[in-house]
């Protein structure tokens, strides 16, 4: 999907989907071409106050202490059970010996090698976000099914557990980050079966903003330049993770701009 917005080009829905033994990681990458650019902050790796630990009635998320009674409440707009609160502090993707942590670090290695000192990394952003961050700022329609109480965990009518790491995109862009990776656990009100789990899957979000001098030097328009750079990045990442690709293993579609991987 490509959207043209305020002199920017946005590519989304380019993914690696890696299900194995019930463990899922969705890696989603986006590229923006913009008529303006922001300076990058010096610090490239962002961890907050250590690993989160689940306590009996409180946990630490993104450096903030969150109490159970703030999240699990006797409120008609709240639909978060104790079992989901207990999942909030696990952060499997931050455990270096866990399959999710191993895969995250492999992706980091690819970006550090091929885009040195370019991408800021965030893996400890709080999963409790506003409805505006999760839906409005990423242009989810007001009547979209994902907004329903049957599909999303609501703390109250304006606060939820993020459904995707895209909930942090707008805030990071506003704060001047133009190249970043966001990794985190995301939540969906699914019934547990062989392919579904309420901690819907873990997700990695990649965003890059292109400035005019990027595409002008290539002699192409902004859309073509961003699309080609995105394709090159994703195909390189696929080779880094899986080795040589062939037509039966990897797919790049000009229509959907998707790469899908399945085990």
C-alpha positions as a LaTeX table, in Angstrom:
\begin{tabular}{lrrr}
\hline
Residue & $x$ (\AA) & $y$ (\AA) & $z$ (\AA) \\
\hline
Unk1 & 0.00 & 0.00 & 0.00 \\
Unk2 & 1.28 & 3.45 & $-0.80$ \\
Unk3 & $-0.16$ & 6.65 & 0.58 \\
Unk4 & 0.75 & 10.18 & $-0.43$ \\
Unk5 & 0.43 & 12.53 & 2.52 \\
Unk6 & 1.66 & 16.12 & 2.94 \\
Unk7 & 4.40 & 15.78 & 0.34 \\
Unk8 & 5.41 & 12.46 & 1.87 \\
Unk9 & 5.31 & 8.94 & 0.52 \\
Unk10 & 4.57 & 6.15 & 2.98 \\
Unk11 & 5.05 & 2.46 & 2.25 \\
Unk12 & 3.63 & $-0.02$ & 4.72 \\
Unk13 & 2.71 & $-3.69$ & 4.87 \\
Unk14 & 6.17 & $-4.98$ & 3.98 \\
Unk15 & 6.56 & $-7.84$ & 6.39 \\
Unk16 & 8.41 & $-10.92$ & 7.51 \\
Unk17 & 6.02 & $-13.26$ & 9.29 \\
Unk18 & 7.83 & $-16.01$ & 11.16 \\
Unk19 & 5.58 & $-18.48$ & 12.99 \\
Unk20 & 7.26 & $-21.47$ & 14.60 \\
Unk21 & 6.17 & $-23.55$ & 17.59 \\
Unk22 & 3.68 & $-20.89$ & 18.61 \\
Unk23 & 6.27 & $-18.07$ & 18.58 \\
Unk24 & 5.51 & $-15.18$ & 16.25 \\
Unk25 & 7.40 & $-12.11$ & 15.22 \\
Unk26 & 6.05 & $-9.68$ & 12.69 \\
Unk27 & 8.67 & $-7.40$ & 11.20 \\
Unk28 & 7.06 & $-4.45$ & 9.47 \\
Unk29 & 9.00 & $-1.77$ & 7.64 \\
Unk30 & 7.90 & 1.65 & 6.45 \\
Unk31 & 9.62 & 4.27 & 4.34 \\
Unk32 & 8.79 & 7.94 & 4.13 \\
Unk33 & 10.00 & 10.44 & 1.57 \\
Unk34 & 9.64 & 13.95 & 2.89 \\
Unk35 & 10.30 & 17.44 & 1.64 \\
Unk36 & 11.90 & 18.29 & 4.98 \\
Unk37 & 14.39 & 16.52 & 7.19 \\
Unk38 & 15.26 & 16.56 & 10.90 \\
Unk39 & 18.64 & 16.10 & 12.53 \\
Unk40 & 19.15 & 12.74 & 14.18 \\
Unk41 & 19.77 & 12.53 & 17.92 \\
Unk42 & 23.23 & 11.33 & 18.85 \\
Unk43 & 22.18 & 8.43 & 21.08 \\
Unk44 & 21.20 & 5.50 & 18.86 \\
Unk45 & 20.20 & 2.79 & 21.32 \\
Unk46 & 17.38 & 3.41 & 23.73 \\
Unk47 & 16.78 & 1.17 & 26.72 \\
Unk48 & 14.98 & 2.44 & 29.74 \\
Unk49 & 15.30 & 1.41 & 33.36 \\
Unk50 & 16.36 & $-2.20$ & 32.98 \\
Unk51 & 14.32 & $-5.28$ & 32.36 \\
Unk52 & 10.72 & $-5.18$ & 33.46 \\
Unk53 & 9.75 & $-7.44$ & 36.31 \\
Unk54 & 6.26 & $-8.59$ & 37.16 \\
Unk55 & 5.29 & $-8.03$ & 40.77 \\
Unk56 & 2.20 & $-9.13$ & 42.62 \\
Unk57 & 0.45 & $-5.81$ & 42.07 \\
Unk58 & 2.85 & $-3.64$ & 40.05 \\
Unk59 & 5.31 & $-3.78$ & 37.19 \\
Unk60 & 7.73 & $-1.45$ & 35.47 \\
Unk61 & 7.09 & $-0.42$ & 31.88 \\
Unk62 & 9.28 & 2.03 & 30.00 \\
Unk63 & 10.77 & 3.27 & 33.26 \\
Unk64 & 7.35 & 3.85 & 34.83 \\
Unk65 & 5.83 & 1.83 & 37.66 \\
Unk66 & 2.34 & 0.64 & 36.70 \\
Unk67 & 0.00 & $-0.66$ & 39.39 \\
Unk68 & $-2.45$ & $-3.46$ & 38.74 \\
Unk69 & $-5.42$ & $-1.44$ & 39.96 \\
Unk70 & $-4.66$ & 1.16 & 37.28 \\
Unk71 & $-4.93$ & $-1.43$ & 34.49 \\
Unk72 & $-7.39$ & $-4.05$ & 35.79 \\
Unk73 & $-10.39$ & $-2.08$ & 37.03 \\
Unk74 & $-14.05$ & $-2.50$ & 37.82 \\
Unk75 & $-15.07$ & $-0.14$ & 35.04 \\
Unk76 & $-17.57$ & $-0.75$ & 32.21 \\
Unk77 & $-14.98$ & 0.49 & 29.69 \\
Unk78 & $-12.23$ & $-1.84$ & 31.00 \\
Unk79 & $-11.85$ & $-5.36$ & 29.59 \\
Unk80 & $-8.35$ & $-6.35$ & 30.77 \\
Unk81 & $-8.21$ & $-9.49$ & 32.96 \\
Unk82 & $-5.53$ & $-10.41$ & 35.51 \\
Unk83 & $-3.97$ & $-12.89$ & 33.07 \\
Unk84 & $-3.21$ & $-10.17$ & 30.53 \\
Unk85 & $-1.81$ & $-7.81$ & 33.15 \\
Unk86 & 0.64 & $-10.58$ & 34.09 \\
Unk87 & 1.90 & $-10.69$ & 30.48 \\
Unk88 & 2.77 & $-7.00$ & 30.37 \\
Unk89 & 6.11 & $-7.31$ & 32.11 \\
Unk90 & 7.50 & $-10.43$ & 30.41 \\
Unk91 & 9.34 & $-8.74$ & 27.52 \\
Unk92 & 10.47 & $-11.95$ & 25.84 \\
Unk93 & 12.03 & $-9.95$ & 23.02 \\
Unk94 & 14.54 & $-8.44$ & 25.47 \\
Unk95 & 15.83 & $-11.82$ & 26.65 \\
Unk96 & 18.95 & $-12.48$ & 24.60 \\
Unk97 & 18.68 & $-16.28$ & 24.86 \\
Unk98 & 14.99 & $-16.42$ & 23.95 \\
Unk99 & 14.18 & $-17.13$ & 20.26 \\
Unk100 & 12.54 & $-13.73$ & 19.97 \\
Unk101 & 15.56 & $-11.99$ & 21.46 \\
Unk102 & 17.91 & $-13.94$ & 19.19 \\
Unk103 & 15.88 & $-12.96$ & 16.13 \\
Unk104 & 15.67 & $-9.31$ & 17.20 \\
Unk105 & 19.43 & $-9.16$ & 17.65 \\
Unk106 & 19.95 & $-10.77$ & 14.23 \\
Unk107 & 17.87 & $-7.99$ & 12.68 \\
Unk108 & 19.83 & $-5.40$ & 14.66 \\
Unk109 & 23.06 & $-6.91$ & 13.34 \\
Unk110 & 21.84 & $-6.52$ & 9.76 \\
Unk111 & 20.99 & $-2.85$ & 10.22 \\
Unk112 & 24.19 & $-2.09$ & 12.16 \\
Unk113 & 26.24 & $-3.68$ & 9.38 \\
Unk114 & 24.43 & $-2.23$ & 6.37 \\
Unk115 & 23.25 & 1.09 & 7.82 \\
Unk116 & 25.91 & 1.95 & 10.44 \\
Unk117 & 24.91 & 4.67 & 12.91 \\
Unk118 & 21.63 & 5.26 & 11.07 \\
Unk119 & 18.82 & 3.56 & 12.97 \\
Unk120 & 17.78 & 4.32 & 16.53 \\
Unk121 & 16.52 & 1.24 & 18.37 \\
Unk122 & 13.62 & 1.15 & 20.83 \\
Unk123 & 12.61 & $-2.08$ & 22.56 \\
Unk124 & 11.17 & $-0.91$ & 25.88 \\
Unk125 & 8.39 & 1.52 & 24.96 \\
Unk126 & 5.35 & 1.21 & 27.20 \\
Unk127 & 2.57 & $-0.90$ & 25.59 \\
Unk128 & $-0.12$ & 1.24 & 27.25 \\
Unk129 & $-1.03$ & 3.89 & 24.66 \\
Unk130 & $-3.88$ & 6.19 & 23.78 \\
Unk131 & $-6.60$ & 5.42 & 21.26 \\
Unk132 & $-5.27$ & 8.37 & 19.28 \\
Unk133 & $-1.77$ & 6.90 & 19.11 \\
Unk134 & $-2.91$ & 3.40 & 18.23 \\
Unk135 & $-5.62$ & 4.23 & 15.71 \\
Unk136 & $-6.04$ & 7.88 & 14.75 \\
Unk137 & $-2.39$ & 8.73 & 14.12 \\
Unk138 & $-1.93$ & 5.75 & 11.79 \\
Unk139 & $-5.16$ & 6.53 & 9.90 \\
Unk140 & $-7.26$ & 3.58 & 11.12 \\
Unk141 & $-10.88$ & 4.41 & 10.13 \\
Unk142 & $-13.26$ & 5.33 & 12.93 \\
Unk143 & $-15.49$ & 2.35 & 12.12 \\
Unk144 & $-12.69$ & $-0.20$ & 11.73 \\
Unk145 & $-13.31$ & $-3.56$ & 13.40 \\
Unk146 & $-10.01$ & $-3.39$ & 15.32 \\
Unk147 & $-11.40$ & $-0.56$ & 17.48 \\
Unk148 & $-14.14$ & $-2.76$ & 18.92 \\
Unk149 & $-14.07$ & $-3.96$ & 22.51 \\
Unk150 & $-14.18$ & $-7.52$ & 21.21 \\
Unk151 & $-10.85$ & $-7.03$ & 19.45 \\
Unk152 & $-8.81$ & $-4.62$ & 21.61 \\
Unk153 & $-7.93$ & $-4.42$ & 25.32 \\
Unk154 & $-9.20$ & $-1.15$ & 26.77 \\
Unk155 & $-7.96$ & 0.34 & 30.04 \\
Unk156 & $-10.65$ & 2.98 & 29.64 \\
Unk157 & $-12.42$ & 4.56 & 26.69 \\
Unk158 & $-9.33$ & 6.47 & 25.58 \\
Unk159 & $-6.46$ & 4.18 & 26.70 \\
Unk160 & $-5.60$ & 0.70 & 25.40 \\
Unk161 & $-2.90$ & $-1.95$ & 25.15 \\
Unk162 & $-1.21$ & $-1.32$ & 21.80 \\
Unk163 & $-2.33$ & $-3.50$ & 18.91 \\
Unk164 & 0.87 & $-2.78$ & 16.96 \\
Unk165 & 4.20 & $-1.03$ & 17.39 \\
Unk166 & 2.97 & 1.53 & 14.84 \\
Unk167 & 1.33 & 3.22 & 17.81 \\
Unk168 & 4.73 & 4.86 & 18.50 \\
Unk169 & 5.49 & 6.04 & 14.97 \\
Unk170 & 3.96 & 9.49 & 15.09 \\
Unk171 & 5.46 & 10.37 & 18.48 \\
Unk172 & 8.96 & 9.30 & 17.42 \\
Unk173 & 8.71 & 11.23 & 14.16 \\
Unk174 & 7.54 & 14.32 & 16.04 \\
Unk175 & 10.53 & 13.95 & 18.35 \\
Unk176 & 12.89 & 14.14 & 15.39 \\
Unk177 & 13.74 & 10.49 & 14.80 \\
Unk178 & 13.96 & 9.78 & 11.08 \\
Unk179 & 15.45 & 6.25 & 11.09 \\
Unk180 & 14.27 & 3.87 & 13.80 \\
Unk181 & 13.37 & 0.31 & 14.78 \\
Unk182 & 10.68 & $-0.38$ & 17.39 \\
Unk183 & 10.28 & $-3.85$ & 18.91 \\
Unk184 & 7.59 & $-4.85$ & 21.38 \\
Unk185 & 4.79 & $-7.12$ & 22.49 \\
Unk186 & 1.36 & $-6.26$ & 21.07 \\
Unk187 & $-2.09$ & $-7.32$ & 22.20 \\
Unk188 & $-5.35$ & $-8.53$ & 20.66 \\
Unk189 & $-8.42$ & $-10.09$ & 22.26 \\
Unk190 & $-8.00$ & $-13.51$ & 20.63 \\
Unk191 & $-9.21$ & $-16.82$ & 21.98 \\
Unk192 & $-6.32$ & $-19.22$ & 22.51 \\
Unk193 & $-5.93$ & $-21.94$ & 19.89 \\
Unk194 & $-3.12$ & $-23.37$ & 17.76 \\
Unk195 & $-2.65$ & $-20.11$ & 15.83 \\
Unk196 & $-3.98$ & $-17.40$ & 18.16 \\
Unk197 & $-2.95$ & $-15.93$ & 21.49 \\
Unk198 & $-4.01$ & $-12.73$ & 23.31 \\
Unk199 & $-0.45$ & $-11.41$ & 23.22 \\
Unk200 & $-1.13$ & $-11.36$ & 19.51 \\
Unk201 & 2.53 & $-11.53$ & 18.42 \\
Unk202 & 5.73 & $-9.64$ & 18.87 \\
Unk203 & 6.40 & $-6.97$ & 16.31 \\
Unk204 & 9.33 & $-5.00$ & 14.96 \\
Unk205 & 8.65 & $-1.71$ & 13.21 \\
Unk206 & 11.17 & $-0.07$ & 10.89 \\
Unk207 & 10.83 & 3.51 & 9.65 \\
Unk208 & 13.12 & 5.59 & 7.43 \\
Unk209 & 12.50 & 9.15 & 6.23 \\
Unk210 & 14.08 & 10.28 & 2.95 \\
Unk211 & 15.05 & 13.90 & 2.31 \\
Unk212 & 14.97 & 15.55 & $-1.16$ \\
Unk213 & 18.74 & 15.27 & $-1.62$ \\
Unk214 & 18.39 & 11.48 & $-1.28$ \\
Unk215 & 16.22 & 11.01 & $-4.37$ \\
Unk216 & 17.44 & 14.00 & $-6.37$ \\
Unk217 & 20.94 & 12.53 & $-6.44$ \\
Unk218 & 19.53 & 9.27 & $-7.83$ \\
Unk219 & 17.70 & 10.98 & $-10.68$ \\
Unk220 & 14.36 & 9.41 & $-9.74$ \\
Unk221 & 11.21 & 10.71 & $-8.10$ \\
Unk222 & 10.64 & 10.37 & $-4.36$ \\
Unk223 & 8.21 & 7.44 & $-4.64$ \\
Unk224 & 10.44 & 5.36 & $-6.92$ \\
Unk225 & 13.54 & 6.04 & $-4.84$ \\
Unk226 & 11.85 & 5.10 & $-1.54$ \\
Unk227 & 10.30 & 1.96 & $-3.06$ \\
Unk228 & 13.63 & 0.75 & $-4.45$ \\
Unk229 & 15.45 & 1.44 & $-1.17$ \\
Unk230 & 12.74 & $-0.44$ & 0.75 \\
Unk231 & 12.95 & $-3.41$ & $-1.61$ \\
Unk232 & 16.75 & $-3.53$ & $-1.35$ \\
Unk233 & 16.58 & $-3.35$ & 2.46 \\
Unk234 & 13.99 & $-6.12$ & 2.81 \\
Unk235 & 15.61 & $-8.48$ & 0.35 \\
Unk236 & 18.97 & $-7.95$ & 2.06 \\
Unk237 & 17.40 & $-8.66$ & 5.44 \\
Unk238 & 15.78 & $-11.83$ & 4.10 \\
Unk239 & 19.14 & $-13.07$ & 2.83 \\
Unk240 & 20.76 & $-12.15$ & 6.16 \\
Unk241 & 18.16 & $-14.16$ & 8.11 \\
Unk242 & 17.51 & $-17.08$ & 5.76 \\
Unk243 & 20.40 & $-17.30$ & 3.31 \\
Unk244 & 19.89 & $-17.41$ & $-0.46$ \\
Unk245 & 16.34 & $-16.79$ & $-1.65$ \\
Unk246 & 14.55 & $-18.36$ & $-4.58$ \\
Unk247 & 11.12 & $-17.87$ & $-6.08$ \\
Unk248 & 9.49 & $-20.51$ & $-3.87$ \\
Unk249 & 10.87 & $-19.06$ & $-0.64$ \\
Unk250 & 10.64 & $-15.29$ & $-0.98$ \\
Unk251 & 8.17 & $-13.05$ & $-2.77$ \\
Unk252 & 8.35 & $-9.38$ & $-3.65$ \\
Unk253 & 5.14 & $-8.00$ & $-5.10$ \\
Unk254 & 5.11 & $-4.56$ & $-6.73$ \\
Unk255 & 1.38 & $-4.41$ & $-6.06$ \\
Unk256 & 1.45 & $-5.09$ & $-2.33$ \\
Unk257 & 5.14 & $-4.43$ & $-1.59$ \\
Unk258 & 5.16 & $-7.52$ & 0.63 \\
Unk259 & 7.86 & $-9.99$ & 1.41 \\
Unk260 & 6.55 & $-12.98$ & 3.34 \\
Unk261 & 8.57 & $-15.72$ & 5.03 \\
Unk262 & 7.02 & $-18.85$ & 6.42 \\
Unk263 & 8.55 & $-21.78$ & 8.29 \\
\hline
\end{tabular}
